[in-house]
């Protein structure tokens, strides 16, 4: 049997699901269900957990990194959280190693399945590395569409994706998307916006502080606290009172 055939033989959706099931831990699953707010009316309502650690999922994602996109799409549509998380890990790996056509296919698949990227860990492990990376040298109109979405997770995708630009010192979109989300009502958006502002501040503290100064009156407290985490203590105290250098 050729090496390629051997990879194809083990890289099946059924065998991956079996290995995920074998790694399940019911007690951990209960703890994760609480941590990710799966109760009625909470942001993760109805999500189901197997109770698998992230390192274990990364090992399986690496083993099944050649899984067909059609099977990855099926895994993304699963009600099991770890199925979706592992599917996204595989998509990220395939995007990073793929050619231009494959990357476009993965980007399109991702945007077609945002309803399945429905918790903050799922967004944070994938949005930067697929959506953001894909848009580094392409038009970014889709982000301005996502940022207006009634779907919490699409709005989080929009802001977290800008990390790919920030890493390259390109801060324009991060500040623009952040500005559009300042009136958002959800704490998970407040945190994500503050996180991206903090990351932008690593490249240009002056631009970040200017943004905070201009938007202080409408900025959620959580966003501000996240954004100023890297500032000296005395400067943080002044910033919390709206006093900026």
C-alpha positions in Angstrom: 0.0 0.0 0.0 1.4 3.4 -0.9 1.9 6.1 1.7 -0.9 8.2 0.1 -3.3 5.2 0.3 -2.4 4.7 3.9 -3.2 8.3 4.7 -6.5 8.1 2.9 -7.4 4.9 4.7 -7.0 6.4 8.1 -8.3 9.8 7.2 -12.0 9.0 7.2 -14.8 10.9 9.0 -16.0 7.8 10.7 -12.7 6.9 12.2 -12.1 10.4 13.4 -15.5 10.4 15.1 -14.7 7.1 16.8 -11.4 8.4 18.1 -13.1 11.6 19.4 -15.7 9.4 21.2 -12.9 7.3 22.7 -11.3 10.4 24.1 -14.5 11.7 25.7 -14.7 12.4 29.4 -18.2 12.9 30.9 -17.1 14.8 33.9 -15.0 17.2 31.8 -18.0 17.5 29.5 -20.2 18.7 32.3 -17.6 21.3 33.3 -17.2 22.6 29.8 -20.9 22.8 29.3 -21.0 25.1 32.3 -17.9 27.1 31.3 -19.2 27.7 27.7 -22.6 28.8 29.0 -24.9 26.2 27.4 -27.9 26.8 29.7 -31.2 28.2 28.5 -30.9 31.8 27.4 -27.1 31.7 27.5 -24.8 32.3 24.5 -23.9 28.6 24.1 -27.4 27.3 24.7 -27.9 23.7 23.6 -24.3 23.0 22.7 -23.1 19.5 23.6 -19.6 18.6 24.8 -17.7 15.3 24.7 -15.2 16.5 27.3 -12.0 16.4 25.2 -8.9 18.5 25.9 -7.7 21.0 23.3 -4.2 19.3 23.0 -5.9 15.9 22.3 -8.0 17.5 19.6 -4.9 19.1 18.1 -3.3 15.6 17.9 -6.3 14.2 16.1 -6.6 17.2 13.8 -3.0 16.7 12.7 -3.6 13.0 12.2 -6.7 13.7 10.0 -5.4 16.8 8.3 -6.1 15.3 4.9 -9.8 14.8 5.5 -11.9 15.8 2.5 -13.6 19.2 2.6 -17.0 17.5 2.2 -16.3 15.5 5.3 -15.0 18.5 7.2 -18.3 20.3 6.3 -20.2 17.4 7.8 -18.1 17.5 11.0 -18.8 21.3 11.2 -22.5 20.6 11.2 -22.3 18.3 14.1 -24.0 19.1 17.4 -20.9 18.1 19.3 -18.6 21.0 20.1 -15.4 19.1 19.8 -16.4 17.9 16.4 -16.7 21.5 15.2 -13.5 22.6 17.0 -11.5 19.7 15.4 -13.0 20.4 12.0 -11.8 24.1 12.3 -8.3 23.0 13.3 -8.2 20.8 10.2 -9.4 23.7 8.0 -6.8 26.0 9.4 -4.0 23.5 8.7 -5.3 22.9 5.2 -5.6 26.6 4.5 -2.0 27.2 5.7 -0.6 24.4 3.4 -3.0 24.9 0.5 -2.5 26.6 -2.8 -4.5 29.6 -4.0 -7.4 27.6 -5.2 -7.6 25.4 -2.1 -7.5 28.5 0.1 -10.3 30.1 -1.8 -12.4 26.9 -1.4 -11.7 26.8 2.3 -12.6 30.5 2.7 -15.9 30.0 0.9 -16.7 26.9 2.9 -16.0 28.7 6.2 -18.2 31.7 5.3 -20.9 29.2 4.2 -20.8 27.6 7.7 -20.5 30.5 10.1 -23.7 29.2 11.8 -21.5 26.3 12.9 -18.7 28.6 14.3 -20.9 29.3 17.2 -18.8 29.9 20.3 -16.0 32.2 21.2 -13.3 29.4 21.1 -14.4 28.3 17.7 -14.2 31.8 16.4 -10.9 32.6 18.0 -9.2 29.4 16.7 -10.2 30.0 13.1 -11.2 33.6 12.1 -7.8 35.1 12.1 -6.2 32.1 10.3 -8.8 31.7 7.5 -10.9 34.9 7.1 -8.2 37.3 8.2 -5.3 35.7 6.3 -7.4 35.4 3.2 -8.3 39.1 3.2 -4.7 40.3 3.8 -4.3 41.1 0.1 -7.9 41.1 -0.9 -10.9 43.5 -0.6 -12.3 43.4 2.9 -16.0 44.3 2.3 -17.1 41.0 3.8 -16.0 42.2 7.2 -18.3 45.2 7.0 -21.1 42.8 6.1 -20.3 40.5 9.0 -20.0 43.3 11.5 -23.7 44.3 10.9 -24.9 40.7 11.4 -27.6 39.9 14.0 -25.4 36.8 14.7 -23.1 37.4 17.6 -20.5 35.0 16.2 -20.3 36.6 12.8 -19.7 40.0 14.5 -16.9 38.4 16.6 -15.4 36.8 13.4 -15.3 40.3 11.9 -13.2 41.8 14.6 -11.0 38.8 15.4 -10.2 38.4 11.7 -8.4 41.8 11.9 -5.6 40.2 14.0 -4.1 39.0 10.7 -3.8 42.6 9.5 -2.6 43.9 12.9 0.3 41.4 12.9 1.5 43.0 9.7 1.2 46.5 11.1 -2.0 47.2 9.1 -4.3 48.8 11.7 -6.9 50.5 9.6 -9.5 47.8 9.6 -9.1 47.0 13.3 -9.9 50.5 14.3 -12.7 50.7 11.7 -14.4 47.5 12.8 -13.9 48.3 16.5 -15.6 51.6 16.0 -18.6 49.9 14.5 -18.9 47.6 17.4 -18.7 50.0 20.3 -22.5 50.1 20.6 -22.7 46.3 20.6 -24.6 45.0 23.6 -22.8 41.7 24.1 -19.9 41.2 26.5 -18.2 38.8 24.2 -17.9 41.5 21.6 -16.7 44.1 24.2 -13.9 41.7 25.1 -13.0 40.9 21.5 -12.9 44.6 20.6 -10.7 45.4 23.6 -8.4 42.5 22.7 -7.9 43.7 19.1 -7.3 47.3 20.3 -4.7 46.0 22.7 -3.0 44.1 19.9 -3.1 47.2 17.7 -1.5 49.1 20.5 1.5 46.8 20.4 2.2 48.3 16.9 1.1 51.9 17.6 0.3 52.8 21.1 -0.3 56.4 20.0 -3.0 55.4 17.5 -4.6 53.1 20.0 -4.7 55.9 22.7 -6.1 58.3 20.1 -8.9 55.9 19.4 -9.6 55.5 23.1 -9.6 59.2 23.6 -12.0 59.9 20.7 -14.4 57.1 21.7 -14.1 57.1 25.5 -17.7 58.3 26.1 -19.3 55.5 24.2 -16.8 52.7 24.9 -17.9 49.8 27.1 -15.9 49.5 30.3 -14.9 46.0 29.5 -13.5 47.1 26.1 -11.5 49.8 27.7 -10.1 47.6 30.4 -8.9 45.0 27.8 -7.4 47.7 25.6 -5.3 49.3 28.3 -3.9 46.1 29.9 -0.4 46.7 28.6 -0.2 50.3 29.7 1.7 51.3 33.0 -0.5 51.1 36.1 -0.6 54.9 36.5 -1.6 55.4 32.9 -4.3 52.7 33.2 -5.8 54.5 36.2 -5.9 57.8 34.2 -7.4 56.1 31.2 -10.2 54.6 33.2 -11.2 58.2 34.2 -11.0 59.4 30.5 -7.6 61.1 31.0 -5.2 60.4 28.1 -1.8 61.8 27.3 
